[in-house]
């Protein structure tokens, strides 16, 4: 059985990362946000796989907190 692709709204993205929506829009304007999909109605979605890849690319290996 095929797995459906999960798409996040901006609100869901921001809640998951605990950032303000204005931060997301700032990141997007600067080209720092994950890849986004613009729907015909103008709404933005983020694929779960794109978010996971974006987060993985930002991991810091061997850095103490």
C-alpha positions in Angstrom: 0.0 0.0 0.0 1.4 3.4 -1.0 2.1 6.0 1.7 0.5 9.4 1.2 2.8 12.4 1.2 2.2 14.6 4.1 2.1 18.3 3.6 2.4 20.8 6.4 0.8 24.2 6.6 2.9 27.2 7.7 1.1 27.1 11.0 1.9 23.4 11.5 5.5 24.0 10.5 5.9 26.9 13.0 4.2 25.0 15.8 6.5 22.0 15.3 9.6 24.1 15.3 8.3 26.6 17.9 8.9 29.7 15.8 6.7 32.6 14.9 5.1 32.7 11.5 6.9 36.0 10.9 10.2 34.0 11.4 9.1 31.5 8.7 8.3 34.3 6.3 11.7 36.0 7.0 13.5 32.7 6.4 11.6 32.2 3.2 12.4 35.7 2.0 16.1 35.1 2.7 16.1 31.7 1.0 16.6 29.9 4.3 13.3 28.0 4.6 12.7 24.5 3.4 11.3 24.0 -0.1 7.7 25.1 -0.3 4.8 24.4 -2.6 2.5 27.2 -3.6 -1.0 25.9 -4.2 -3.3 27.5 -6.9 -5.2 29.3 -4.1 -1.9 30.9 -3.0 -1.5 28.9 0.2 1.9 27.5 1.0 2.7 23.9 2.0 5.9 22.1 3.1 6.4 18.5 2.3 7.3 16.4 5.4 10.2 15.0 3.5 11.5 18.4 2.6 11.3 19.5 6.2 13.1 16.4 7.4 15.9 17.0 4.8 16.1 20.7 5.8 16.4 19.8 9.5 19.0 17.1 8.8 21.1 19.6 6.8 21.2 21.8 9.8 22.4 19.2 12.3 25.7 20.0 14.1 27.8 16.9 14.6 30.0 16.8 17.7 29.1 20.2 19.0 28.4 20.4 22.8 25.3 22.3 23.8 
